[in-house]
Amino acid sequence: MAGALPDAPARKITRANDVAQALKRLLAGTHLRAVRVDATTWRIEPLPRSPKTAHAVPPPIVEGGDIIVTASKRDERLSDLPASITILGGPALDRLAGKRGLVDLLATTDGAFSTNLGPGRDRVFLRGVADSAFNGTSQSLVSLYLDDARIGYSSPDPDLRMVDIDRVEILRGPQGTLYGTGALGGVIRIVTTAPDLDEVSGNVAGEVTGINNGAFGGALDATLNLPIVTGTLALRASGWTETMPGWIDDTGRNTRNVNRTARSGAAQRCGGRSAMVGPPR
């Protein structure tokens, strides 16, 4: 029964043919009834009131009841979910070309925006729910996830380079039931590519960037998939390096392109298939 049971006397049951009869005799005179939910579950609820007395006698107020919100974290078809969700996969990632950041990817979808303060300083918000660009130590309103790990708390978008990414999931609206606090505006989840257990594969990609009256830059990334035990265990590793060209000159120090920056990163993932122990049932 939702909430606390009312303080009402119940008669003693000495004999009953089944659970339904026992509950009916037990709740007699208490203005409650038992409704069968399934083979082993019963729900106790107030008796429905007749239309004549529905407004004359107010229903009893039950204090101390808990509000329970449930959610399922399982595979479902996107068309069956009553939520605003966008999944950006391989084609959307391939169209990024030299723009390989999350903010550039969000610019191709609806309801997702950023503050456009620059790499590593952008704050992302969904459905117009945004925190201040000077948020301090308070929690952001949009949670960023890399696979199942949250990245950042009050910090801006870390500007991860979209290398070896399978898809990006954008969940608009409050997602606190599954993802906890910090998801009032929504959740953006970056899902990396899972290791292939059967085949050796790899790829290398490069790009060159130039700015008028500035320097040249570029990027190089590589991915290698290596099965350790074919069909059971595999290792996938990726790495990248990027140089962003500069265009500001410091005449006082006689230095050109002082805002030229470089960054690099690497990641590795190990995946496998669980084995069945004992005979199947």
C-alpha positions in Angstrom: 0.0 0.0 0.0 1.3 3.4 -0.9 2.0 5.5 2.3 1.4 4.3 5.8 -1.4 1.9 6.8 -4.2 3.7 8.7 -4.7 3.1 12.3 -7.8 0.9 12.0 -8.7 -2.3 14.0 -8.8 -5.5 12.1 -10.6 -8.7 13.2 -8.7 -11.9 13.9 -8.7 -14.5 11.1 -8.8 -18.1 12.3 -9.7 -19.8 9.0 -9.9 -18.9 5.3 -10.1 -20.9 2.1 -7.6 -18.7 0.2 -5.7 -15.4 0.3 -8.6 -13.4 -1.3 -11.1 -14.5 1.4 -8.6 -13.9 4.2 -7.9 -10.3 3.0 -11.5 -9.5 2.5 -12.4 -10.6 6.1 -9.3 -8.9 7.4 -10.1 -5.5 5.8 -13.9 -5.6 6.6 -15.0 -2.3 8.1 -11.7 -0.5 7.4 -12.8 1.2 4.1 -9.9 -0.6 2.3 -9.9 -3.4 -0.2 -7.2 -5.8 -1.7 -6.6 -5.8 -5.4 -4.7 -8.7 -6.9 -1.7 -7.6 -9.0 -0.2 -10.9 -10.0 0.0 -14.5 -8.6 1.9 -13.5 -5.5 1.2 -9.8 -5.1 -1.8 -7.8 -3.7 -2.3 -4.1 -3.5 -4.3 -2.5 -0.6 -6.1 0.6 -1.6 -9.1 2.7 -0.3 -12.6 1.6 -1.4 -13.9 3.7 -4.3 -16.5 6.2 -3.2 -19.9 6.6 -4.8 -20.6 9.7 -6.9 -23.0 11.0 -4.3 -20.6 11.0 -1.5 -17.4 11.7 -3.4 -17.5 15.4 -2.7 -19.4 15.3 0.6 -16.8 13.1 2.4 -13.1 14.0 1.6 -10.7 11.1 1.2 -8.4 10.3 4.1 -5.1 12.1 4.0 -2.2 9.7 4.3 1.0 11.4 5.5 4.5 10.2 5.3 4.2 8.5 1.9 7.2 8.2 -0.3 7.3 9.4 -3.9 9.0 6.6 -5.9 10.3 7.3 -9.5 11.4 4.3 -11.4 13.4 3.9 -14.7 14.7 1.1 -16.7 18.2 1.0 -18.1 17.9 -1.5 -20.9 18.0 -1.7 -24.7 14.8 -0.4 -26.3 13.8 0.9 -29.7 14.2 4.6 -30.0 10.7 5.0 -31.5 9.2 3.4 -28.3 10.7 6.0 -25.9 8.6 9.0 -24.9 11.7 11.3 -24.9 13.6 13.7 -27.1 16.8 11.8 -28.0 19.2 12.3 -30.9 21.9 9.8 -31.8 24.7 11.0 -34.0 26.6 8.1 -35.5 29.3 7.5 -38.2 27.9 9.7 -41.0 27.6 12.7 -38.8 31.1 12.2 -37.3 32.6 11.8 -40.8 31.1 15.1 -42.0 33.0 17.0 -39.3 36.3 17.0 -41.3 38.6 19.3 -39.5 36.0 20.3 -36.9 36.4 17.4 -34.5 35.1 18.8 -31.2 31.8 18.1 -29.4 30.6 21.7 -29.9 31.1 21.4 -33.7 29.1 18.2 -33.6 26.2 19.7 -31.6 25.9 22.5 -34.1 24.4 20.0 -36.5 21.5 19.0 -34.3 18.5 20.9 -32.8 18.1 22.1 -29.2 21.8 22.0 -28.4 23.9 25.1 -28.0 27.1 26.4 -26.6 28.5 29.6 -25.3 31.1 29.8 -28.1 33.9 31.0 -25.8 36.6 28.9 -27.4 38.0 25.4 -27.1 38.0 24.1 -23.5 35.9 27.0 -22.3 32.5 26.3 -23.9 29.5 25.5 -21.8 26.9 23.3 -23.4 23.2 23.6 -22.7 20.1 21.8 -24.0 16.6 23.0 -24.5 17.6 26.5 -23.3 18.5 25.3 -19.8 21.9 26.8 -19.2 24.1 27.8 -16.3 26.3 30.9 -16.2 29.5 31.1 -18.1 31.0 32.1 -14.8 29.5 29.1 -12.9 32.2 28.8 -10.3 32.1 25.6 -8.3 28.3 25.0 -8.7 27.3 22.0 -10.7 26.7 22.2 -14.4 23.1 21.6 -15.7 24.2 19.3 -18.5 26.1 16.1 -17.7 28.8 15.0 -20.1 29.6 11.3 -20.2 32.4 9.3 -21.8 30.9 5.8 -22.1 29.5 5.3 -18.5 31.9 7.7 -16.7 30.9 11.3 -16.1 33.5 13.9 -17.2 33.5 17.2 -15.4 31.4 18.6 -12.6 31.4 22.4 -12.8 33.9 22.6 -15.6 33.2 23.5 -19.2 33.2 21.1 -22.2 36.8 19.5 -22.1 36.8 19.7 -26.0 37.6 16.0 -26.5 38.7 15.2 -30.1 36.2 12.8 -31.7 38.6 10.0 -32.5 37.5 6.4 -32.6 33.9 7.3 -31.5 31.0 5.1 -32.3 28.2 7.6 -31.6 27.1 10.5 -29.5 23.8 10.3 -27.6 21.9 13.5 -26.8 19.2 13.2 -24.2 17.2 16.4 -23.8 15.3 17.2 -20.6 15.8 16.1 -17.0 17.6 12.8 -16.7 18.2 12.6 -13.0 16.4 9.3 -12.6 19.1 7.4 -14.4 22.1 9.8 -14.3 21.7 11.5 -10.9 22.2 15.2 -10.2 23.6 17.6 -12.8 21.3 16.5 -15.5 18.5 19.1 -15.3 19.0 20.2 -18.9 19.9 16.8 -20.2 22.8 14.4 -20.8 25.4 14.1 -23.6 27.0 10.7 -23.8 30.1 10.0 -26.0 30.3 6.3 -26.8 33.6 4.9 -27.9 33.9 2.1 -30.5 34.0 -1.3 -28.9 36.9 -3.7 -29.6 36.3 -6.2 -32.5 36.9 -9.7 -31.1 37.4 -11.4 -34.5 39.4 -9.2 -36.9 42.6 -7.2 -36.9 41.9 -3.7 -38.2 43.3 -0.2 -38.1 43.2 3.2 -39.7 45.2 6.4 -40.0 43.9 9.8 -40.8 45.6 13.2 -41.2 44.6 16.7 -42.0 46.4 20.0 -42.7 45.1 23.4 -41.6 46.2 26.9 -42.7 45.2 30.4 -41.8 45.7 33.5 -43.9 48.6 35.6 -42.5 49.1 32.9 -39.9 50.8 29.5 -39.4 50.1 26.0 -40.6 48.8 23.3 -38.4 47.3 19.8 -38.7 46.4 16.6 -37.0 47.2 13.0 -37.1 45.2 10.1 -35.5 45.5 6.4 -35.6 43.5 3.4 -34.4 44.5 -0.3 -34.0 42.2 -3.2 -33.2 44.0 -6.4 -32.2 42.2 -9.6 -31.1 44.2 -11.3 -28.4 42.1 -14.4 -28.2 40.0 -14.6 -31.4 36.3 -14.4 -30.5 36.9 -13.9 -26.8 39.3 -11.1 -26.0 40.6 -8.0 -28.0 42.5 -4.8 -27.4 41.7 -1.5 -29.1 44.0 1.5 -28.9 43.9 4.9 -30.4 46.1 8.0 -30.3 46.1 11.5 -31.8 48.1 14.7 -32.0 46.9 18.1 -33.1 48.5 21.4 -33.8 46.2 24.4 -34.0 47.7 27.2 -36.1 48.2 30.6 -34.6 47.8 34.1 -36.2 48.8 36.6 -33.4 52.2 38.1 -33.5 54.1 39.6 -30.5 56.1 42.5 -31.9 57.6 43.2 -28.5 59.3 39.9 -28.3 59.6 39.6 -32.1 57.6 36.3 -32.0 55.1 35.2 -34.6 51.9 33.1 -34.1 52.1 33.1 -30.3 48.6 31.6 -30.0 49.7 28.4 -31.8 48.9 25.4 -29.6 49.4 21.7 -29.6 47.8 18.8 -27.8 47.8 15.1 -28.0 46.0 12.1 -26.4 45.7 8.3 -26.3 43.2 5.7 -25.1 43.0 2.0 -25.0 40.1 -0.4 -24.3 40.0 -4.1 -23.7 36.8 -6.1 -24.4 35.8 -9.7 -24.3 32.9 -12.1 -24.4 31.9 -13.9 -21.2 32.1 -17.7 -21.2 29.3 -19.9 -19.9 30.3 -22.1 -16.9 28.5 -25.4 -16.6 25.7 -26.9 -18.8 23.1 -24.5 -20.1 19.6 -24.5 -18.5 
